[in-house]
Amino acid sequence: MPGVAENLAHLTGGHPFLVNRVAAILTEEITTDRSQPIEQSQLDEAERRIMRERNFNFETLGRHAKVYSEEVLGILFGKLYQFNLNNPIIHELYMHGIVTENADGFCDIANPIYRQVLIAYLRPLELGTQGDLLLNGHDARVHAQDGKLDMITILSNFRIFVERRGRDAFKISPMPQEATGQYLLMAYPDSIVRQVGGSVFTEAPSGGGFLDLILSYEKERYVIETKIWRGPKKFEEGLDQLADYLDTEGEKIGYYVVFHARPNVYGKLAEQEMETIQQYKGKDIHIYLVRLGHIFSDVMIEES
C-alpha cells in the first residue's frame, strides 16, 4: 500500500533495530501471506505490539533517559533545548540515541516509537489511577455509541474535572505541570478506550509544546492536540499544525486542548468561551481551554 513504507520510516526514524523488529512483526505475525500488500491498519497493529514488548533496546533507552528525566520530559512536552553537542547533557542524550536535531535546530526525541516508550517509561504509575478517577466509576460505554466516541462530552468532562479537582491530581508527581497535565489527558481517554476496546497512540511533533493523541475506535480515528498556552502566536501555530495533521490523517474534525496558567488572561473570558468550535483551513476544530491558574498560582508563562 502506498505510504506504508514512508510511515514505517517515520515511526522508526530509520533506527536499524526498530525497522527490523517492526518488519518482523508485520511479516511473521500479522501479514504472513506475502502475496498481499501491507495495509496501514496492519502497521498500526505492529506499532501496538512493539509498544507492549520488553526488550533490551527499550530497557537501555529508558535507563539512560531516567538519568536526565527532567530534561527528557521537557523535550517530550515542548521545552525548546538548543541542539548543541558542547552541552554535556545534550551530548549524552544524543550519544545514547534519545534525541536528535530537528529542522529548527532544537532537540527532538529520536523517533515516534521512542517517544511512546519514554512517555510510558517516565509516566508515574499513579496517573492510571487518576484516569480512572476521572471516570469516577461510570460506565465508559455511554461514550461509545454506534461505532463512534462522544469526544465532545469526553473532553468537556476532562476540562471540568481538572478545573474543579485538579489540585489533587497534580500533587501526585513532582514532574513539571506541563508533563503532568498532558499525562493526565492521556490517562483519561486511555481509561475510556480500555473499556470499549479502542486504542490510544501518541505522536509528538517537534517543538512548541505540542503532543498529539490519536484515539482509534472501531473504524474511527480522533486526533487530539495539546499545548501549553504561550501566547496567541503559539496558539495559532498549534491550529496550523493540527489542521495540517488532520489533512494527513484524512480527517475533518480535530480537538485542541490548551492548558492555560494565566488567570489574568483567561479570567477575562466567559465560561462559554472555554469550549469553542473554530473553522480553520476547512476543518472543524473543537477547542478546550483548561484553566490551571488556581492550581499553579505562582506559575508565570511568558506570552509571545
C-alpha positions, 0 to 999 in steps of 0.5 A: 500500500502506498505510504506504508513504507514512508510511515514505517520510516517515520515511526522508526526514524530509520533506527536499524533495530526498530525497522527490523523488529517492526518488519518482523512483526508485520511479516511473521505475525500479522501479514504472513501471506506475502502475496498481499500488500501491507495495509496501514491498519496492519502497521498500526497493529505492529506499532501496538505490539512493539509498544507492549514488548520488553526488550533490551533496546527499550530497557537501555533507552529508558535507563539512560533517559531516567538519568536526565528525566527532567530534561527528557520530559521537557523535550517530550512536552515542548521545552525548546533545548538548543541542539548543541553537542558542547552541552554535556547533557545534550551530548549524552542524550544524543550519544545514547540515541534519545534525541536528535536535531530537528529542522529548527535546530532544537532537540527532538526525541529520536523517533515516534516509537521512542517517544511512546516508550519514554512517555510510558517509561517516565509516566508515574504509575499513579496517573492510571489511577487518576484516569480512572478517577476521572471516570469516577466509576461510570460506565465508559460505554455511554461514550461509545455509541454506534461505532463512534466516541462522544469526544465532545462530552469526553473532553468537556468532562476532562476540562471540568474535572481538572478545573474543579479537582485538579489540585489533587491530581497534580500533587501526585508527581513532582514532574513539571505541570506541563508533563503532568497535565498532558499525562493526565489527558492521556490517562483519561481517554486511555481509561475510556478506550480500555473499556470499549476496546479502542486504542490510544497512540501518541505522536509528538511533533517537534517543538512548541509544546505540542503532543498529539493523541490519536484515539482509534475506535472501531473504524474511527480515528480522533486526533487530539492536540495539546499545548501549553498556552504561550501566547496567541502566536503559539496558539495559532501555530498549534491550529496550523499544525493540527489542521495540517495533521488532520489533512494527513490523517484524512480527517475533518474534525480535530480537538485542541486542548490548551492548558492555560496558567494565566488567570489574568488572561483567561479570567477575562473570558466567559465560561462559554468561551472555554469550549469553542468550535473554530473553522480553520483551513476547512476543518472543524476544530473543537477547542478546550481551554483548561484553566490551571491558574488556581492550581499553579498560582505562582506559575508565570508563562511568558506570552509571545 
